[in-house]
Structures are given as structure tokens and as C-alpha cells.
Amino acid sequence: MPDAERLNRCPRCGSRCENIKVCKILRITCLIAAVDWREAMIAGCPECLRRELKKLLWNSLLPANLLWPFFVLPATLLARKSLNKPGHSPEWRTLVEGVERNEAEIAANAAQNPAFPASPLPAATNTRHGHGTPYRTPDGKCGKGFLLAAVAWALFVLPALGFLYALVNFFVPYIAVVIAALFVFAALNGCGIALLAKWCGCHSRRMECLAAFALGVWSVYLAWVGWIWILNDFWSLGLIFDPLRLGRVIGFLAEDGIRGMGERLVGAWEWYGYWALEALVLILTPVAIVRKPRTPELRCDRCGRELTHFFSLRQRALPPDPLRLREELERGTFTEFEALPLRNGNSYLETEILHCPDCRDDYVARTVAVAERIDSSCRPSAIRVLFAPPVHLGARETAELSRRRRQ
């Protein structure tokens, strides 16, 4: 028999209910030439499921389009009708029993030693780092390839993008289209720099940001050159090579007023404000794209190579004093670490040991707190939160962790 507390608890709102239902819904995407057909299962109390079915019904109106009245609507109405029946759904009892069996197996595995101990791992006898040294991500190498690619991008790609944006800015009367073209121009610039860095093997985030800023300024200049060039009937290409002359032309245009926004004359300060906002978008958007947080790659601070996975340790159950364990991990002492059993459990700490294959003397511990829970679809899922920042380990500490792994 499943546990009554879990059986009568709604997985969505958490309220007690004696008639929790499980409904099968259809997720259909109809593209005329192809149809994507999937079935999903949702569980909850009748009130929660009515809200969920209503939301899914209207959210699938556009994706299902032609098939919506023939499949999605009847299936949703049948699911709503089944909510009025008393008692739990048989599928809900089956799901709860499966979850309890899964938890029992996890607990049984946590109480047993592994049948086959892990093979010994080598540990360097001498390392540069003592235990507990804080790890700081190195800036990484840039290389000449990225600089040459950035110069080529500035000379060939940006002029074309700048003049295309100038055409849109001058000939299209809809301001929304002009703003969209501005952000597309800026986004293409930032994504192009990120792709160039990846293609050329540039790992220096500082150099990527500097390149994004410089190319953003160059994009602003070329966009203004293209606008002035088109406005003056394609004369004086030499404006590209004469910034002072370009500034004087822009000043004359702004002071005289231009019929650029409908039928009204636009004053000088309005034009200057528009150009300033344009410059901020073209400069800050590429920098923001380049600085966008990515999955952190831990690299060796000597050679810059990405560290490889050495082995992982799991501590069953979280420690009673997490702050103390965090401080000990940062210092490199493992009193609490040694006292806890290193087996899988419903909630545990996972410590990952990384290794530099070139230097063979850098070891980094990254500790993550993992909590397992049951989601609304009655499946166990893990929530991972960084528990302690990476620290450098020495040979003695790594050898001790390797010994603990083999126990």
C-alpha cells in the first residue's frame, strides 16, 4: 500500500485531496506537411487540472491549428469530464508506488558497499598548489588568429551591415522596422565576435569584450557614414576616411532640420539624442552578448587547457553544519568530509575532482549540493546548487580522496 500522506497530497498545489487525477493530454504541432504528435501526462487535484487543461487548450490553438478542433478539443473535454469521478485515478496509485520503490532502491544502494570497488587513480607526488588555495579562472590565451579575424570582420562584414542599416533607416517609414534592424545589426555583430572567438580558439574574455567594444564603435561610425552618404545621393565616399568632415556634415544636417520622421522637422537635439541611443545599442549589445554567462569551463591557470574529470565523490545526506564544511573545503581540510559516508542518497554533496593532463599537478574540487525531489509528473528530479567554490588541491589531499573513493 502506498503512503497515505503522499497519496492524498496534490503534487501541484500541495493541498490534501482524496481524488487526485491523472490526465493524458495531446501536444500537437501541425505544419501542414508534417505533424509532431506527443502525449503527456499531468497529475493533480481537480481544481489544478482544470486550470492546467484550460491553459493547455488555448496555448495549443496556434500550434495545432487545423487539427485543434478534431483532436485537441475533444481530448481536453473528455479529460475534464473524467475529473468528476470520485477517488484517485489508478494511474496515480501506480505512479506513487513506483516512486516509493525507487526511493527504497536508492536507500538500499546507499546502505551497501559497491560490488566492484573503483580502480586506483594516480595522483601526482608533487604539485604547485597547497591545499585550500582559492581557484581563480585565468583570462586565457587570445592568439593572432582572433585578431586577424576581427580585422577582416571590421573591413568586410561591418561595412555591408552598416550600409544596409543606413538604407533601412532612410527609406523605411516605419520606426518599428528601423529599431528592429538596429538590434539585429547589433546582435549579429556580437554573435559574430563570439563565433570568431570560438572558431579561432580565443579563451580570453577580456580580449573578446575589447573587440566587441571596438567593433561596436566602428559599426556606429559606418552606420552614420552610410546614412550621410545615402542622404547626399551617394557622393563623397571619402567620408569614411575623414571623421572630422563627417562630424561637420552631421552638425549641418542636425542644425538645419531634416524631414526624417513623418512630415515634421526634426530639431538638432532630437537628432543628437537619436544618434546617441543608436550608438549605445550598437556598442553595448555586442559587449553584453560576449559577456553573457556561459557554462563555466575550469581551466588550468598555467597552460590554459580545460581541466578533465578525474573522479567524483558523493556524500550521502547533507552535513549538519554546511557553513563549517564550506570553510573546510576552502581551507583544504576534510574533517567533516572524512566523517560522512560516500554513498548515493536522496540528498547529498557531490565533489568533483578535475585534472590538468598537461601540467599533471593541478587538482580542483568543485562541490555541488544535490537534492532529489518528486516533480508534478511524479518523476524524481535532481536540483543542483553550487555549494563551495573551486579550490586547488595538493597531491596528499587528492591521494586521500582517491583512497576514500575506492573504499
C-alpha positions as CSV (number, residue, x, y, z in Angstrom):
1,M,0.0,0.0,0.0
2,P,1.4,3.4,-0.8
3,D,1.9,6.0,1.9
4,A,-1.4,7.8,2.6
5,E,0.3,11.2,3.2
6,R,1.9,11.1,-0.3
7,L,-1.1,9.5,-1.9
8,N,-3.5,12.3,-0.7
9,R,-1.1,15.2,-1.4
10,C,-1.6,17.2,-4.7
11,P,1.8,17.4,-6.5
12,R,1.0,20.8,-7.8
13,C,-0.5,22.9,-5.0
14,G,0.3,20.6,-2.1
15,S,-3.2,20.6,-0.6
16,R,-4.8,17.4,0.7
17,C,-7.2,15.8,-1.7
18,E,-8.9,12.3,-1.9
19,N,-9.5,12.3,-5.6
20,I,-6.2,13.1,-7.3
21,K,-6.4,12.5,-11.0
22,V,-4.0,11.8,-13.9
23,C,-4.9,13.1,-17.3
24,K,-3.3,12.4,-20.7
25,I,-3.1,15.4,-22.9
26,L,-2.1,15.8,-26.6
27,R,0.7,18.2,-27.7
28,I,0.3,18.6,-31.5
29,T,2.3,20.8,-33.8
30,C,0.8,20.8,-37.3
31,L,3.0,22.3,-40.1
32,I,0.7,21.0,-43.0
33,A,3.5,18.9,-44.5
34,A,4.5,17.4,-41.1
35,V,2.8,16.7,-37.8
36,D,4.5,16.3,-34.4
37,W,2.3,14.3,-32.1
38,R,3.1,13.7,-28.5
39,E,1.2,12.5,-25.4
40,A,2.0,14.0,-22.0
41,M,0.7,13.0,-18.5
42,I,-0.2,15.5,-15.8
43,A,-1.3,14.8,-12.3
44,G,-3.0,16.9,-9.6
45,C,-6.2,17.7,-7.8
46,P,-9.3,18.6,-10.0
47,E,-9.0,22.3,-9.4
48,C,-5.4,22.4,-10.5
49,L,-6.1,20.2,-13.5
50,R,-9.0,22.3,-14.7
51,R,-6.7,25.4,-14.7
52,E,-4.0,23.4,-16.5
53,L,-6.3,22.0,-19.1
54,K,-7.8,25.4,-19.8
55,K,-4.3,26.9,-20.3
56,L,-3.1,24.0,-22.5
57,L,-6.3,24.2,-24.6
58,W,-5.7,27.8,-25.6
59,N,-1.9,27.5,-25.8
60,S,-2.3,24.7,-28.4
61,L,-4.7,26.7,-30.6
62,L,-2.0,28.1,-32.8
63,P,0.5,25.1,-32.9
64,A,-2.3,22.5,-33.6
65,N,-4.3,24.9,-36.0
66,L,-6.1,22.6,-38.4
67,L,-6.1,19.6,-36.0
68,W,-7.2,21.6,-32.9
69,P,-11.0,21.1,-33.3
70,F,-10.6,17.4,-34.2
71,F,-8.2,16.1,-31.7
72,V,-7.1,18.7,-29.0
73,L,-10.6,20.0,-28.2
74,P,-12.3,16.6,-27.8
75,A,-9.4,15.1,-25.8
76,T,-9.5,18.1,-23.4
77,L,-13.2,17.9,-22.9
78,L,-13.0,14.1,-22.2
79,A,-10.2,14.8,-19.7
80,R,-12.3,17.5,-17.9
81,K,-15.3,15.1,-17.7
82,S,-13.1,12.4,-16.0
83,L,-12.3,14.8,-13.2
84,N,-15.7,14.5,-11.7
85,K,-15.3,10.8,-10.8
86,P,-14.7,10.1,-7.1
87,G,-11.5,8.6,-5.8
88,H,-7.9,8.5,-7.0
89,S,-7.0,7.6,-10.6
90,P,-5.5,4.1,-10.9
91,E,-2.5,5.7,-12.7
92,W,-1.9,7.9,-9.7
93,R,-1.6,4.9,-7.3
94,T,0.8,3.2,-9.8
95,L,2.9,6.3,-10.0
96,V,3.2,6.7,-6.2
97,E,4.0,3.1,-5.8
98,G,6.8,3.4,-8.4
99,V,8.2,6.5,-6.7
100,E,8.3,4.6,-3.4
101,R,10.0,1.6,-4.9
102,N,12.6,4.0,-6.5
103,E,13.3,5.6,-3.1
104,A,13.6,2.2,-1.4
105,E,16.1,1.1,-4.0
106,I,18.1,4.3,-3.5
107,A,18.2,3.8,0.2
108,A,19.2,0.1,-0.2
109,N,22.0,1.1,-2.6
110,A,23.2,3.8,-0.2
111,A,23.5,1.3,2.7
112,Q,25.6,-1.2,0.7
113,N,29.2,-1.1,-0.5
114,P,29.7,-1.3,-4.2
115,A,30.1,-4.8,-5.6
116,F,33.2,-3.8,-7.5
117,P,35.5,-1.1,-6.0
118,A,36.7,1.6,-8.2
119,S,40.1,1.2,-9.8
120,P,43.0,3.1,-8.2
121,L,43.7,6.5,-9.7
122,P,47.2,8.0,-9.9
123,A,48.0,11.2,-8.0
124,A,51.0,13.4,-8.6
125,T,53.6,13.2,-5.9
126,N,54.4,17.0,-6.1
127,T,52.1,19.8,-7.0
128,R,52.5,23.6,-7.2
129,H,49.4,24.2,-5.2
130,G,48.9,23.6,-1.5
131,H,45.5,22.5,-0.2
132,G,42.8,25.2,0.0
133,T,44.3,27.7,-2.4
134,P,41.4,29.6,-4.0
135,Y,40.9,29.0,-7.7
136,R,40.7,32.0,-10.0
137,T,39.8,31.4,-13.6
138,P,42.7,32.5,-15.8
139,D,42.0,35.0,-18.5
140,G,43.1,32.6,-21.2
141,K,45.0,33.0,-24.4
142,C,43.9,35.0,-27.4
143,G,46.2,34.3,-30.3
144,K,46.8,36.1,-33.6
145,G,44.1,34.3,-35.4
146,F,41.3,36.0,-33.5
147,L,42.8,39.5,-34.1
148,L,43.1,38.8,-37.8
149,A,39.6,37.5,-38.0
150,A,38.3,40.6,-36.1
151,V,40.1,42.9,-38.5
152,A,38.6,41.0,-41.5
153,W,35.2,41.3,-39.9
154,A,35.6,45.0,-39.5
155,L,36.8,45.6,-43.1
156,F,34.4,43.3,-45.0
157,V,31.3,42.4,-42.9
158,L,30.6,45.6,-40.9
159,P,30.6,48.0,-43.9
160,A,27.9,45.9,-45.6
161,L,25.9,45.6,-42.4
162,G,26.3,49.4,-41.7
163,F,25.2,50.4,-45.2
164,L,22.2,48.0,-45.2
165,Y,21.1,49.5,-41.9
166,A,21.5,53.0,-43.3
167,L,19.2,52.0,-46.3
168,V,16.5,50.8,-43.9
169,N,17.0,53.9,-41.7
170,F,16.5,56.3,-44.6
171,F,13.9,54.6,-46.9
172,V,11.6,52.7,-44.5
173,P,9.0,55.0,-42.9
174,Y,8.1,52.6,-40.0
175,I,10.1,53.3,-36.9
176,A,9.5,49.8,-35.5
177,V,11.3,48.3,-38.6
178,V,14.2,50.6,-38.1
179,I,14.5,49.7,-34.4
180,A,14.3,46.0,-35.2
181,A,17.1,46.5,-37.9
182,L,19.2,48.3,-35.3
183,F,19.0,45.5,-32.8
184,V,19.5,42.8,-35.5
185,F,22.7,44.7,-36.6
186,A,24.0,44.9,-33.1
187,A,23.1,41.2,-32.3
188,L,24.8,40.0,-35.5
189,N,27.9,41.9,-34.5
190,G,28.0,40.4,-31.0
191,C,27.3,36.8,-32.2
192,G,29.8,37.1,-34.9
193,I,32.5,38.1,-32.4
194,A,31.6,35.1,-30.2
195,L,31.7,32.7,-33.2
196,L,35.1,34.1,-34.3
197,A,36.5,33.6,-30.8
198,K,35.2,30.0,-30.7
199,W,36.5,29.3,-34.2
200,C,40.0,30.8,-33.5
201,G,40.3,29.2,-30.1
202,C,40.3,32.5,-28.2
203,H,39.7,31.9,-24.5
204,S,40.4,35.5,-23.3
205,R,37.1,37.0,-22.2
206,R,38.8,40.4,-21.8
207,M,40.0,40.4,-25.4
208,E,36.5,39.4,-26.6
209,C,35.0,42.4,-24.7
210,L,37.6,44.8,-26.1
211,A,37.0,43.5,-29.6
212,A,33.2,43.8,-29.1
213,F,33.6,47.4,-27.9
214,A,36.0,48.4,-30.7
215,L,33.8,46.9,-33.4
216,G,30.7,48.4,-31.9
217,V,32.3,51.9,-32.2
218,W,33.3,51.1,-35.8
219,S,29.7,49.9,-36.5
220,V,28.4,53.3,-35.2
221,Y,30.8,55.2,-37.4
222,L,30.0,53.1,-40.5
223,A,26.2,53.4,-39.9
224,W,26.5,57.2,-39.8
225,V,28.7,57.3,-42.9
226,G,26.2,55.2,-44.8
227,W,23.3,57.4,-43.7
228,I,25.1,60.6,-44.7
229,W,26.3,59.0,-47.9
230,I,22.8,58.0,-49.0
231,L,21.3,61.3,-47.9
232,N,23.7,63.1,-50.2
233,D,22.9,61.0,-53.3
234,F,25.9,58.7,-53.0
235,W,28.6,61.3,-53.1
236,S,31.8,61.6,-51.2
237,L,32.9,58.1,-50.2
238,G,35.8,59.8,-48.7
239,L,33.7,60.5,-45.6
240,I,34.9,57.1,-44.4
241,F,38.4,58.3,-44.2
242,D,37.6,61.8,-42.9
243,P,35.9,61.7,-39.5
244,L,36.2,65.5,-38.9
245,R,34.3,66.1,-42.2
246,L,31.7,63.6,-41.3
247,G,31.2,65.4,-37.9
248,R,30.7,68.7,-39.7
249,V,28.2,67.2,-42.1
250,I,26.2,65.7,-39.3
251,G,26.2,69.0,-37.4
252,F,24.9,70.9,-40.5
253,L,22.1,68.3,-41.0
254,A,21.0,68.4,-37.4
255,E,21.0,72.2,-37.2
256,D,19.1,72.7,-40.5
257,G,16.5,70.1,-39.6
258,I,15.6,67.0,-41.7
259,R,12.2,65.7,-42.7
260,G,13.1,62.2,-41.4
261,M,10.2,61.5,-39.0
262,G,6.9,61.9,-40.9
263,E,6.2,65.4,-42.2
264,R,7.6,67.3,-39.2
265,L,11.1,68.9,-39.0
266,V,13.4,67.2,-36.5
267,G,15.5,69.5,-34.4
268,A,19.2,69.3,-33.6
269,W,18.8,67.9,-30.1
270,E,16.4,65.3,-31.2
271,W,18.8,64.0,-33.8
272,Y,21.7,64.0,-31.4
273,G,19.6,62.1,-28.9
274,Y,18.6,59.5,-31.6
275,W,22.2,59.1,-32.6
276,A,23.4,58.7,-29.0
277,L,20.8,55.9,-28.4
278,E,21.8,54.3,-31.6
279,A,25.5,54.4,-30.6
280,L,24.7,52.9,-27.2
281,V,22.7,50.0,-28.7
282,L,25.4,49.2,-31.3
283,I,28.2,49.3,-28.7
284,L,26.6,47.8,-25.6
285,T,24.6,45.0,-27.2
286,P,27.7,43.2,-28.7
287,V,29.5,43.6,-25.3
288,A,26.5,42.1,-23.5
289,I,26.4,39.1,-25.8
290,V,30.1,38.4,-25.4
291,R,29.8,38.8,-21.6
292,K,26.7,36.6,-21.4
293,P,27.2,33.9,-18.7
294,R,28.1,30.6,-20.1
295,T,28.7,27.2,-18.7
296,P,31.9,27.7,-16.7
297,E,34.9,25.9,-18.0
298,L,37.5,25.4,-15.4
299,R,41.0,25.8,-17.0
300,C,44.5,25.3,-15.7
301,D,46.0,28.7,-14.7
302,R,49.4,27.6,-16.0
303,C,48.7,26.3,-19.6
304,G,45.1,27.4,-20.1
305,R,43.9,23.9,-21.0
306,E,40.5,22.8,-20.0
307,L,40.6,20.5,-16.9
308,T,39.4,17.0,-17.4
309,H,37.2,15.0,-15.0
310,F,39.3,12.9,-12.6
311,F,36.7,11.3,-10.3
312,S,33.6,12.2,-8.2
313,L,32.7,11.6,-4.6
314,R,29.2,11.6,-3.2
315,Q,28.4,12.2,0.5
316,R,25.1,10.7,1.5
317,A,23.0,13.2,3.4
318,L,23.9,16.8,3.8
319,P,26.3,17.8,6.6
320,P,24.8,19.1,9.9
321,D,26.9,22.3,9.6
322,P,27.2,23.3,5.9
323,L,29.0,26.6,6.6
324,R,31.7,24.8,8.5
325,L,32.2,22.2,5.7
326,R,32.3,25.1,3.2
327,E,35.1,26.7,5.2
328,E,37.0,23.4,5.5
329,L,36.7,22.8,1.7
330,E,38.1,26.3,1.1
331,R,41.0,25.6,3.5
332,G,41.6,22.1,2.2
333,T,40.9,20.3,5.4
334,F,38.4,17.4,5.2
335,T,37.4,16.6,8.8
336,E,33.6,16.5,8.0
337,F,34.4,15.0,4.6
338,E,36.1,12.0,6.2
339,A,33.3,11.5,8.7
340,L,30.4,11.2,6.3
341,P,29.8,8.0,4.2
342,L,30.4,8.5,0.5
343,R,27.4,6.8,-1.0
344,N,24.3,7.8,-3.0
345,G,21.3,9.1,-1.2
346,N,18.2,11.3,-1.6
347,S,20.2,14.4,-0.8
348,Y,24.0,14.5,-0.9
349,L,27.1,16.5,-1.7
350,E,28.9,15.7,-4.9
351,T,32.6,16.6,-5.0
352,E,34.2,16.6,-8.5
353,I,38.0,16.3,-8.8
354,L,39.4,17.7,-12.0
355,H,42.9,17.3,-13.5
356,C,45.2,19.1,-16.0
357,P,46.5,16.5,-18.4
358,D,49.5,18.7,-19.5
359,C,50.8,20.0,-16.1
360,R,49.7,16.9,-14.2
361,D,49.8,18.8,-10.9
362,D,46.6,20.9,-10.7
363,Y,43.6,19.4,-9.0
364,V,40.4,21.4,-8.4
365,A,37.5,20.4,-6.2
366,R,34.0,21.6,-7.2
367,T,31.4,20.7,-4.6
368,V,27.7,20.7,-5.5
369,A,24.7,20.2,-3.2
370,V,22.2,17.8,-4.8
371,A,18.6,17.5,-3.6
372,E,16.2,14.9,-5.2
373,R,12.5,15.7,-5.3
374,I,9.4,14.4,-7.0
375,D,8.1,16.8,-9.7
376,S,4.5,17.3,-10.8
377,S,4.8,14.5,-13.3
378,C,5.7,12.1,-10.5
379,R,9.3,11.6,-11.7
380,P,12.4,12.0,-9.4
381,S,14.5,15.0,-10.5
382,A,17.7,16.5,-9.0
383,I,18.2,20.1,-8.1
384,R,21.9,21.1,-8.2
385,V,23.3,24.1,-6.4
386,L,27.0,25.1,-6.2
387,F,27.9,24.5,-2.6
388,A,31.6,25.6,-2.4
389,P,33.8,27.5,-4.9
390,P,36.6,25.6,-6.6
391,V,39.9,25.3,-4.7
392,H,43.3,24.0,-5.6
393,L,44.3,20.7,-4.0
394,G,47.7,19.2,-3.4
395,A,49.0,15.7,-4.1
396,R,48.3,14.5,-0.5
397,E,44.7,15.6,-0.5
398,T,44.0,14.2,-3.9
399,A,45.6,10.8,-3.0
400,E,43.4,10.7,0.2
401,L,40.3,11.4,-1.8
402,S,41.2,8.7,-4.3
403,R,41.6,6.3,-1.4
404,R,38.2,7.3,0.0
405,R,36.7,6.7,-3.4
406,R,38.0,3.1,-3.5
407,Q,36.5,2.2,-0.1
